[in-house]
Amino acid sequence: MPAKGAVAPHQAAPEEVQSTAQQLDTIAKWLKEHEHQEGAFADLAATIRLVSHRLSELARKEIERQRYIAEVNRAYQALRNDSEAWAAELRERGEWDCTLLDGLDSDAE
């Protein structure tokens, strides 16, 4: 379980991956319907290579994103575990809080 305030990695498949899976299903159905046509397979093979490349790219990006989020979570947890660094972080946040109403009337809350 991520530390309080830490970002949990996204678990659901991206819409692009689901869309690509639907495309593969469409290709499989097309293959079944057109298996008697010889010339169509060369074009289909090229399409399958493109879809496969796209799936690989999406998977690579998702892995990179999950690694990034895990590293951010580790760094945040390390900050929280260091009481002096965490106190300094909270002090700095407090200093920045005064900027939230810069240029606004105090009645504008």
SEDRENSE-975224 format. One record per residue (C-alpha): x, y, z; residue in three letters; chain. Coordinates in nm, 4 decimals, m for minus. Layout:
// residues N
{{X Y Z} "ALA" "A"}
...
//
This chain:
// residues 109
{{0.0000 0.0000 0.0000} "MET" "A"}
{{0.1431 0.3414 m0.0952} "PRO" "A"}
{{0.2281 0.5860 0.1808} "ALA" "A"}
{{m0.0281 0.8500 0.2643} "LYS" "A"}
{{m0.0098 1.1151 m0.0045} "GLY" "A"}
{{0.1811 0.8856 m0.2434} "ALA" "A"}
{{0.0510 0.8222 m0.5925} "VAL" "A"}
{{m0.0678 0.4667 m0.6578} "ALA" "A"}
{{0.0188 0.3188 m0.9993} "PRO" "A"}
{{m0.2658 0.2986 m1.2479} "HIS" "A"}
{{m0.3926 m0.0596 m1.2735} "GLN" "A"}
{{m0.6448 m0.0519 m1.5589} "ALA" "A"}
{{m0.5395 m0.1079 m1.9198} "ALA" "A"}
{{m0.5158 0.2174 m2.1191} "PRO" "A"}
{{m0.7951 0.2776 m2.3691} "GLU" "A"}
{{m0.5417 0.2588 m2.6512} "GLU" "A"}
{{m0.4500 m0.0970 m2.5552} "VAL" "A"}
{{m0.8152 m0.1976 m2.5397} "GLN" "A"}
{{m0.8723 m0.0359 m2.8796} "SER" "A"}
{{m0.5749 m0.2230 m3.0253} "THR" "A"}
{{m0.7068 m0.5497 m2.8818} "ALA" "A"}
{{m1.0371 m0.4806 m3.0571} "GLN" "A"}
{{m0.8473 m0.4214 m3.3805} "GLN" "A"}
{{m0.6729 m0.7571 m3.3423} "LEU" "A"}
{{m1.0099 m0.9243 m3.2875} "ASP" "A"}
{{m1.1389 m0.7596 m3.6056} "THR" "A"}
{{m0.8329 m0.8863 m3.7945} "ILE" "A"}
{{m0.8895 m1.2402 m3.6667} "ALA" "A"}
{{m1.2528 m1.2301 m3.7838} "LYS" "A"}
{{m1.1448 m1.0930 m4.1212} "TRP" "A"}
{{m0.8906 m1.3731 m4.1565} "LEU" "A"}
{{m1.1575 m1.6337 m4.0937} "LYS" "A"}
{{m1.3919 m1.4758 m4.3498} "GLU" "A"}
{{m1.1234 m1.4314 m4.6199} "HIS" "A"}
{{m0.8982 m1.7327 m4.5708} "GLU" "A"}
{{m0.9720 m1.8485 m4.9270} "HIS" "A"}
{{m0.8273 m1.5273 m5.0815} "GLN" "A"}
{{m0.4525 m1.5586 m5.1406} "GLU" "A"}
{{m0.3598 m1.1958 m5.2219} "GLY" "A"}
{{m0.5178 m1.0485 m4.9123} "ALA" "A"}
{{m0.2700 m1.2098 m4.6728} "PHE" "A"}
{{0.0286 m0.9940 m4.7712} "ALA" "A"}
{{m0.1659 m0.6765 m4.6930} "ASP" "A"}
{{m0.2959 m0.8268 m4.3732} "LEU" "A"}
{{0.0531 m0.9296 m4.2631} "ALA" "A"}
{{0.1686 m0.5685 m4.2992} "ALA" "A"}
{{m0.1279 m0.4503 m4.0931} "THR" "A"}
{{m0.0571 m0.7068 m3.8218} "ILE" "A"}
{{0.3057 m0.5918 m3.8026} "ARG" "A"}
{{0.1888 m0.2325 m3.7528} "LEU" "A"}
{{m0.0599 m0.3326 m3.4818} "VAL" "A"}
{{0.2026 m0.5471 m3.3101} "SER" "A"}
{{0.4501 m0.2583 m3.3161} "HIS" "A"}
{{0.1861 m0.0265 m3.1690} "ARG" "A"}
{{0.1097 m0.2744 m2.8877} "LEU" "A"}
{{0.4798 m0.3032 m2.8075} "SER" "A"}
{{0.5135 0.0737 m2.7960} "GLU" "A"}
{{0.2122 0.1101 m2.5673} "LEU" "A"}
{{0.3451 m0.1596 m2.3350} "ALA" "A"}
{{0.6879 0.0085 m2.3212} "ARG" "A"}
{{0.5317 0.3448 m2.2359} "LYS" "A"}
{{0.3150 0.1879 m1.9645} "GLU" "A"}
{{0.6173 0.0157 m1.8093} "ILE" "A"}
{{0.8115 0.3448 m1.8121} "GLU" "A"}
{{0.5173 0.5253 m1.6521} "ARG" "A"}
{{0.4831 0.2637 m1.3780} "GLN" "A"}
{{0.8578 0.2770 m1.3075} "ARG" "A"}
{{0.8440 0.6563 m1.2846} "TYR" "A"}
{{0.5504 0.6455 m1.0422} "ILE" "A"}
{{0.7266 0.3822 m0.8302} "ALA" "A"}
{{1.0398 0.5999 m0.8124} "GLU" "A"}
{{0.8330 0.9059 m0.7139} "VAL" "A"}
{{0.6626 0.6975 m0.4438} "ASN" "A"}
{{1.0011 0.5779 m0.3100} "ARG" "A"}
{{1.1405 0.9313 m0.3029} "ALA" "A"}
{{0.8291 1.0655 m0.1306} "TYR" "A"}
{{0.8409 0.7864 0.1287} "GLN" "A"}
{{1.2108 0.8567 0.1923} "ALA" "A"}
{{1.1234 1.2235 0.2494} "LEU" "A"}
{{0.8446 1.1282 0.4910} "ARG" "A"}
{{1.0799 0.8925 0.6791} "ASN" "A"}
{{1.3383 1.1690 0.7357} "ASP" "A"}
{{1.1802 1.3779 1.0124} "SER" "A"}
{{1.4082 1.6804 0.9588} "GLU" "A"}
{{1.3570 1.6832 0.5816} "ALA" "A"}
{{0.9819 1.6346 0.6254} "TRP" "A"}
{{0.9624 1.9238 0.8744} "ALA" "A"}
{{1.1526 2.1436 0.6267} "ALA" "A"}
{{0.9092 2.0387 0.3508} "GLU" "A"}
{{0.6094 2.1324 0.5658} "LEU" "A"}
{{0.7683 2.4675 0.6556} "ARG" "A"}
{{0.8266 2.5428 0.2879} "GLU" "A"}
{{0.4701 2.4472 0.2011} "ARG" "A"}
{{0.3523 2.6864 0.4707} "GLY" "A"}
{{0.5641 2.9635 0.3246} "GLU" "A"}
{{0.4127 2.9053 m0.0197} "TRP" "A"}
{{0.0566 2.8917 0.1176} "ASP" "A"}
{{0.0596 3.2688 0.1649} "CYS" "A"}
{{0.0828 3.3090 m0.2139} "THR" "A"}
{{m0.2534 3.1428 m0.2783} "LEU" "A"}
{{m0.4412 3.4708 m0.2469} "LEU" "A"}
{{m0.1836 3.6926 m0.4177} "ASP" "A"}
{{m0.3711 3.9780 m0.5788} "GLY" "A"}
{{m0.7120 3.8732 m0.4423} "LEU" "A"}
{{m0.9221 4.0439 m0.1808} "ASP" "A"}
{{m0.9404 3.8561 0.1476} "SER" "A"}
{{m1.3217 3.8471 0.0998} "ASP" "A"}
{{m1.2810 3.6500 m0.2249} "ALA" "A"}
{{m1.2465 3.3160 m0.0454} "GLU" "A"}
//
